[in-house]
Amino acid sequence: MLCSDGEKKLSFGGSIKDGDLVIVYEKRDVMKAVKVCETSMLQNRFGVFKHSDWIGKPFGSKVLSNKGGFVYLLAPTPELWTLVLSHRTQILYIADISFLITYLEIVPGSLVLESGTGSGSLTTSLARAVAPTGHVYTFDFHQQRAASAREDFESTGVGSLVTVGVRDIQGEGFPDEYSGLADSVFLDLPQPWLAVPSAGKMLKQDGTLCSFSPCIEQVQRTCETLKSNFRDIRTFEVLLRTFEVHEGKIDSCQGDEGLSVGSPPCKRRHRSSEGNTMKDSSSSPIIKARPCADARGHTGYLTFSRLQCLS
Ligand SMILES: C[S@@+](CC[C@H](N)C(=O)[O-])C[C@H]1O[C@@H](n2cnc3c(N)ncnc32)[C@H](O)[C@@H]1O
């Protein structure tokens, strides 16, 4: 469980306790979040796992089923949580999240305003970024979504770093009590330009704003509104390219679609160390790298800007 201890250090240290959330990892694309309960069991294709066997083990442990099968029990970090959380809305993923946290200059101690909360994917990472002394105030106008997000923040251990409010941010703006206090504001709303004037009031001088929109038409309207009191307006699309790297054999010059590392993607010939004779290496192993077929494409555009200093 993510916790702030007396030394104000965030960690998943210690061992798994009754009531903790763990990520049960079978393989890269088969993971699920499980709340540990001493009397419960997990059943999957590898057999039956008793939760009572998990208690007291460190996060990261490999645990065995009644049939000798195994899974790993991982800590619910924001990165893993994003992959297993229940999607109540579209969510932000790691590529956009990591870029925006850096570009917004969010650091421990920052005060961040966010809307909408949605499934809380981004909020969980924001919370860890501002910990242990900062805070995230996140707003969604959907009551049930806000309540579910609150429950999730408690289970993932970031509850004390996040306050969830129910509010129509496009209609009413952020609450006045945060005026001039926010280091950063993040918007993931259908009409973000409606919330831009309020975001401007909330930010400290030189504070940063980011708006995420899937469509370029939304970006254009947001940029138009930002021009009145923001500067350094920049829009990015973050495209992540994942590669599979493995050892294989070259079949033929045409048939090999992967790129061999450090050599052209065709049948290689080695110069023999003993002489000038050429040796056919088509049957020897070679490292191949190719982009994954299931790589995520367009998610949305991130528009950043900084509040214009008035003095
Ligand atoms: C796409 S989701 C946000 C997803 C979130 N960034 C995440 O990573 O999980 C957009 C959210 O904005 C909320 N929303 C839409 N209009 C709103 C408004 N006027 N005020 C507050 N929240 C609003 C929706 O209820 C929805 O939960």
The ligand as a MOL file (V3000), in Angstrom:
LIG
                    3D

  0  0  0     0  0            999 V3000
M  V30 BEGIN CTAB
M  V30 COUNTS 27 29 0 0 0
M  V30 BEGIN ATOM
M  V30 1 C -12.5110 11.6340 -20.1610 0
M  V30 2 S -13.0240 11.7690 -18.5260 0 CHG=1
M  V30 3 C -11.5320 12.1850 -17.6690 0
M  V30 4 C -10.6150 11.0030 -17.5550 0
M  V30 5 C -9.4390 11.2370 -16.6320 0
M  V30 6 N -8.5180 12.2060 -17.1720 0
M  V30 7 C -8.6920 9.9350 -16.3580 0
M  V30 8 O -7.4870 9.8460 -16.6930 0
M  V30 9 O -9.2780 8.9920 -15.8100 0 CHG=-1
M  V30 10 C -13.8860 13.2900 -18.5260 0
M  V30 11 C -14.6710 13.5380 -17.2560 0
M  V30 12 O -15.1050 14.8870 -17.2740 0
M  V30 13 C -16.3350 14.9440 -16.6060 0
M  V30 14 N -16.9930 16.1780 -17.0160 0
M  V30 15 C -17.5760 16.4670 -18.2100 0
M  V30 16 N -18.0700 17.7080 -18.2000 0
M  V30 17 C -17.8010 18.2270 -16.9580 0
M  V30 18 C -18.0790 19.4780 -16.3350 0
M  V30 19 N -18.7560 20.4210 -16.9740 0
M  V30 20 N -17.6370 19.6620 -15.0710 0
M  V30 21 C -16.9660 18.6790 -14.4240 0
M  V30 22 N -16.7030 17.4770 -14.9520 0
M  V30 23 C -17.1160 17.2480 -16.2110 0
M  V30 24 C -17.0520 13.6670 -17.0530 0
M  V30 25 O -18.0510 13.3180 -16.1010 0
M  V30 26 C -15.9010 12.6630 -17.1110 0
M  V30 27 O -15.8390 11.9360 -15.9240 0
M  V30 END ATOM
M  V30 BEGIN BOND
M  V30 1 1 1 2
M  V30 2 1 2 3
M  V30 3 1 2 10
M  V30 4 1 3 4
M  V30 5 1 4 5
M  V30 6 1 5 6
M  V30 7 1 5 7
M  V30 8 2 7 8
M  V30 9 1 7 9
M  V30 10 1 10 11
M  V30 11 1 11 12
M  V30 12 1 11 26
M  V30 13 1 12 13
M  V30 14 1 13 14
M  V30 15 1 13 24
M  V30 16 1 14 15
M  V30 17 1 14 23
M  V30 18 2 15 16
M  V30 19 1 16 17
M  V30 20 1 17 18
M  V30 21 2 17 23
M  V30 22 1 18 19
M  V30 23 2 18 20
M  V30 24 1 20 21
M  V30 25 2 21 22
M  V30 26 1 22 23
M  V30 27 1 24 25
M  V30 28 1 24 26
M  V30 29 1 26 27
M  V30 END BOND
M  V30 END CTAB
M  END
